[in-house]
Amino acid sequence: MRQRLLVVDDEESIVTLLQFNLEKSGYEIATAMDGKTAFEMANEQNFDLIILDLMLPEMDGLEVCKQLRQSKNSTPILMLTAKDDEFDKILGLELGADDYMTKPFSPREVVARTRAILRRVNQSSETIPKNVEIINSTMKIGDVEIYPENFEVFYRGNQLDLTPKEFELLLYLANNKGRVLTRDQLLNAVWNYEFVGDTRIVDVHISHLREKIEPNTKKPIYIKTIRGLGYKLEEPQLNA
């Protein structure tokens, strides 16, 4: 079965261009030209990926992304924008976008990014990392339980709502438990390509994970910051 993508842009020429190239690459494409329609379609239908423009009528791309995540929709989002603006870029990621591209772009690059995101999602749900405690296919680190085969994470018995990118990052940290990983290592391993050296993306997603698994985000016991180096996932001293 072909993977289904939703392409959202208010410029008909861009929608047509992306639809042609993505269908040529084997994907089934649905389209929308305003944010409200896109939001409704994303909640009513199943998509493997949403390619979402930032500047849209009715509801802008940031608001669409925000509301989808608030409604527990974790479909991967590739955000497009004509703005080469650091604030918009980081805000989009903070609201739950998985990746970001600035216009103008080549259709070939969009197809490559699409394949990379879908491949990472599939690998995350299929791969059981090493170097972690595995009990009945469960990776248990303190009060955090990761079920790689089911794409699920629980904290103190409660299931967490993670975006695909947050899940991948946590999975990679768990796979390397106890090791110090630089931001560049995390960027290359989880995002699978050079993101123009923008390691702030890693910091944003680390912050998201901490909000979901740390009892106190100001004094993390799971994901430690190693000053001047990067991050490390540790087995917490819960009784200390």
Protein Blocks (a to p, Z undefined) as FASTA:
>chain_A
ZZddddddfbfklmmmmmmmmmmnopacdddfbfklmmmmmmmpccfbdcddfbdghiaf
klmmmmmmmnopabdcddddfbdcfklmmmmmmnopabdcdddddfklmmmmmmmmmmmm
mmmmmpccehiaceehiacehjbccdfknopaceehiacdddfklmmmmmmmmmmgoiac
dfklmmmmmnopaehhiaklmmmmmmmmmmmmgmblklccklccdehilpcdddddfkZZ
